[in-house]
Amino acid sequence: QVQLVESGGGLVQAGGSLRLSCAASGRTFNNYAMGWFRLAPGKERDFVAAITWNGGNTYYADSVKGRFTISRDNAKNTLYLQMNSLKAEDAAVYCCAAQWAGVPESNIHYYTPNRYDYWGQGTQVTVSS
């Protein structure tokens, strides 16, 4: 089991910044690819960003490219999402997720929520205009 706990959400004005954190415990953090997803009212869960087990590659939704940065610190068992230039449409519950990376890279599906094995409870991000 991997336990994931997000933090860092809150209320921010449009154009502002937030940094989300996801603290992992349980199994070895660097055995997992990690992702951020978001869920807004009335919408499906959307992919935001993902990172390989060693941080060597990152992936982003088009809507956040150039504004959000995903990173990880394997020594601290922590995943981050730096969010800049926030917009009203970024408001959502943000969840981190872990996907087992002990398989060929071609078998890791970074963009697909149901390929992730563990999920956190989420942290709310509210953007005021």
C-alpha positions as CSV (number, residue, x, y, z in Angstrom):
1,Q,0.0,0.0,0.0
2,V,1.0,3.6,-0.7
3,Q,-0.6,6.3,1.3
4,L,-0.8,9.7,-0.3
5,V,-1.7,13.0,1.4
6,E,-2.0,16.2,-0.4
7,S,-1.6,19.7,1.0
8,G,-1.1,23.3,-0.1
9,G,-4.5,24.0,-1.6
10,G,-6.5,27.2,-0.8
11,L,-8.0,30.4,-2.1
12,V,-5.9,32.5,-4.5
13,Q,-6.7,35.3,-6.8
14,A,-6.5,34.9,-10.5
15,G,-2.9,35.3,-11.7
16,G,-1.6,34.1,-8.4
17,S,0.4,31.0,-7.5
18,L,0.1,27.9,-5.3
19,R,2.4,25.0,-4.6
20,L,0.8,21.7,-3.9
21,S,2.5,18.9,-2.1
22,C,1.8,15.2,-2.0
23,A,3.5,13.2,0.8
24,A,3.9,9.5,0.3
25,S,4.3,6.7,2.8
26,G,4.2,3.0,2.7
27,R,6.1,1.4,-0.2
28,T,9.2,2.8,-1.8
29,F,8.3,6.1,-3.4
30,N,10.7,5.9,-6.2
31,N,9.2,2.7,-7.5
32,Y,6.2,4.7,-8.7
33,A,5.4,7.1,-11.5
34,M,3.3,10.0,-10.1
35,G,0.6,12.1,-11.5
36,W,-1.7,15.0,-10.6
37,F,-5.3,15.0,-11.6
38,R,-8.1,17.5,-10.9
39,L,-11.9,17.2,-10.5
40,A,-14.2,20.1,-10.9
41,P,-17.9,20.1,-10.2
42,G,-19.8,18.7,-13.2
43,K,-16.7,17.6,-14.9
44,E,-14.7,14.4,-15.3
45,R,-11.4,13.8,-13.6
46,D,-8.8,15.5,-15.8
47,F,-5.1,14.8,-16.2
48,V,-2.9,17.7,-15.1
49,A,0.7,16.5,-15.0
50,A,2.8,13.4,-14.5
51,I,6.4,12.5,-13.8
52,T,8.5,9.4,-14.2
53,W,9.8,7.5,-11.2
54,N,13.2,9.3,-11.3
55,G,11.9,12.7,-12.4
56,G,13.6,12.4,-15.7
57,N,10.5,13.1,-17.8
58,T,7.4,15.2,-17.2
59,Y,4.1,15.3,-19.0
60,Y,1.5,18.1,-19.0
61,A,-2.1,18.8,-20.1
62,D,-2.1,21.4,-22.8
63,S,-4.2,23.6,-20.6
64,V,-1.4,23.9,-18.0
65,K,1.7,23.8,-20.1
66,G,4.0,26.8,-19.3
67,R,2.1,27.6,-16.1
68,F,2.4,24.4,-13.9
69,T,5.5,22.5,-13.0
70,I,5.5,19.0,-11.6
71,S,8.5,17.8,-9.6
72,R,9.5,15.2,-7.0
73,D,12.0,14.7,-4.2
74,N,12.5,11.0,-3.8
75,A,14.6,11.6,-0.7
76,K,11.6,13.3,1.0
77,N,9.0,11.0,-0.6
78,T,7.2,14.0,-1.8
79,L,5.6,15.1,-5.1
80,Y,5.0,18.8,-5.9
81,L,2.9,20.8,-8.3
82,Q,3.9,24.5,-8.7
83,M,1.0,26.4,-10.2
84,N,1.5,29.9,-11.5
85,S,-0.7,32.3,-13.4
86,L,-3.8,30.6,-12.0
87,K,-7.1,31.0,-13.8
88,A,-10.7,30.6,-12.7
89,E,-10.9,27.4,-14.7
90,D,-8.1,25.8,-12.7
91,A,-10.3,25.7,-9.6
92,A,-10.9,22.0,-8.6
93,V,-9.9,19.4,-6.2
94,Y,-6.4,18.3,-7.0
95,C,-5.4,14.7,-6.3
96,C,-2.1,13.0,-6.6
97,A,-1.8,9.4,-7.7
98,A,0.9,6.7,-7.9
99,Q,1.4,4.1,-10.6
100,W,3.7,1.2,-10.3
101,A,6.8,1.8,-12.5
102,G,8.4,-1.6,-12.3
103,V,7.2,-2.4,-15.8
104,P,8.5,-1.5,-19.3
105,E,8.1,2.2,-19.9
106,S,5.6,1.5,-22.7
107,N,3.3,-0.1,-20.1
108,I,3.1,3.1,-18.0
109,H,0.1,5.2,-18.9
110,Y,0.7,8.6,-17.5
111,Y,-2.5,10.2,-18.8
112,T,-5.0,7.6,-17.9
113,P,-6.5,7.8,-14.4
114,N,-7.6,4.2,-14.1
115,R,-4.0,3.0,-14.6
116,Y,-3.0,4.5,-11.3
117,D,-2.8,2.3,-8.3
118,Y,-3.1,4.6,-5.4
119,W,-4.8,8.0,-4.8
120,G,-4.8,10.7,-2.3
121,Q,-8.0,12.4,-0.9
122,G,-7.3,15.6,-2.7
123,T,-6.8,19.3,-1.8
124,Q,-9.2,22.1,-2.9
125,V,-7.9,24.9,-5.1
126,T,-10.2,27.9,-5.4
127,V,-9.4,30.8,-7.8
128,S,-11.2,34.1,-7.4
129,S,-11.5,36.4,-10.3
